[in-house]
């Protein structure tokens, strides 16, 4: 297909298709090779996200500039792609980003703006930009350091607490330093403003005493209208001067489900219990958060009402117990057994419905011996132990559950199981053919990312995918011989890459070139997260850059950074806070103290760099402890504040 034909196809796709598979987008872009100019960029439209960073770096900046109106409206840019586009435009001198209008012109590409550029724009300009909902929506997709810098600049305009909450956009309130959230008056405007913003629990604690007051909740129409974001700041200190009847209303207001659920910790729950422990009649249980009921003194619960007590507790978080009070979890199940007259490890469907989330605490025999309906309950568990996972898989493979015999299973079965496949091993996946599982994982893996499933769980699942794929292969290639197929940008864009087609680690190594890693590092590190594969990626990057890895590549290392050695780190360029922030991202796993020290020391080796408040926020307390005393002494009290 020639360039003209490819352009016509793209025009049709952009007209009729709104959400193409990333692999299709990458394949379409690959048709153009090095012939991507302004006309092609305009035709690509939403499929521009199929370009690799290597392709973007080879584009004429003038073509990027002339199609900025198109590119700025494309949704789905990765951080690496957006940075490559923005850097090309800045380096060429075609644009300067120093005002509100400049930022707004970038549209979705704003996620690629460096923190130093945001820091150089006046806070008043950023306040003006924050009145643009589209700009805010785009900025929410930017790295944490960009959002922090954005808020810091806004605060610099007027640092009074009340001005800050008026100026900082609602969805960015989580970036306001806690010490700025004290000294509020209780006037109606302040109360309404605090209530509509998004907060962290530690922030909401600081002003909860103001919102908790009866006159304040009256402004909002009563305690039930206090936001879940604010209610999560409930503390005994915050309500110590509040009328007990009002406190009880606030506790009742915390009984919410779904997205509005109020996340509460043990200290909050035990405090709440002390306010409501006199309530033990049948009607009261349905009024309080189920987590509070878990701390009740069961001896005061009327036996005639015990079933209702456990039914109302069914939605509780049974993982909230601290190690000190973990015995309460055991006691709760013992009391539930007595109430429901359970005499063995067999639970009926009715028992399971009453117990609800308490089923997440049960061991293997209770799961395998109970009514298969227990599988529906296990879908709600935040995690399963290896024993629980094995028990769930045993039920499924037995063919006695509502999902039927394994011979009848298909892709719909996998979808109906919802989160459970996350906990299954390759024996489960081997029931399905490769075509079915590969199609399924193309949708399942992205959904797990959106749900924020942790790195360790994802690694465990991908290892099972790899084992499943390996079991379907009979032919083994010789070491250092690529027989599966050379890895390209199109290959990498597959959601299941690399654990299906490259389940043999030697094939992954043999088929992956340093050039492909260099041009596609952001996509590769978003897909590859098991240690042996990551080490190969890092080796290939070192091959591409034998003496010094450029800063824009270091920012894209993601989980690959955690398999680095001191020698690797010594080759990295780390001068920008964007790079320090990317490396310190805790979602990629913890750092060995010696390696954290090497990274921070390298950042500080640039004369103008220091451990200011922004640096301290991205480094975090654990990594800060790796530094020498002399370095810690250089931190100012204002930065620590």
Order of alpha helices (4+ residues) and beta strands (2+ residues): alpha-alpha-alpha-alpha-alpha-alpha-alpha-alpha-alpha-alpha-alpha-alpha-alpha-alpha-alpha-alpha-alpha-alpha-alpha-alpha-alpha-alpha-alpha-alpha-alpha-alpha-alpha-alpha-alpha-alpha-alpha-alpha-alpha-alpha-alpha-alpha-alpha-alpha-alpha-alpha-alpha
